[in-house]
């Protein structure tokens, strides 16, 4: 007997099969269990040269950036580690080496290999 996974939307255990589809009777969600589930709310960001970014990636700055409200300037090549993505103008929350937590724009960073 095969085990049917719970509904990815509402976690209901009352899922049933209909051909190749799985259907949840509680929330009416239908999906194919053989397809990869993609979160529609996930934030997908690319760096300045088009590489996909992920949380915990290490990046470097590609231009000098003035820090708003201070006289501090982050120089080209400054390294940072991405902590999380944010749906805002400055879309990367990261820890910049020697300067602490900051919000940066993804178009000003390049992913390190």
NORWOMO-V890267 format. One record per backbone hydrogen bond with DSSP energy under -1.0 kcal/mol. NH is the residue of the N-H (numbers start at 1). CO is the residue of the C=O. If there is no record, write none. Layout:
# NORWOMO-V890267
NH/CO ; NH/CO
This chain:
# NORWOMO-V890267
7/12 ; 11/7 ; 16/23 ; 18/21 ; 21/18 ; 22/31 ; 23/16 ; 24/29 ; 28/24 ; 31/22 ; 35/32 ; 42/39 ; 47/51 ; 48/109 ; 50/47 ; 53/45 ; 56/82 ; 57/54 ; 59/80 ; 60/110 ; 61/78 ; 62/108 ; 65/74 ; 67/72 ; 70/67 ; 74/65 ; 77/61 ; 78/75 ; 80/59 ; 81/95 ; 82/57 ; 83/93 ; 84/93 ; 86/91 ; 88/86 ; 92/104 ; 93/84 ; 94/102 ; 95/81 ; 96/100 ; 97/79 ; 99/96 ; 100/96 ; 102/94 ; 104/92 ; 108/105 ; 109/106 ; 110/60 ; 112/58
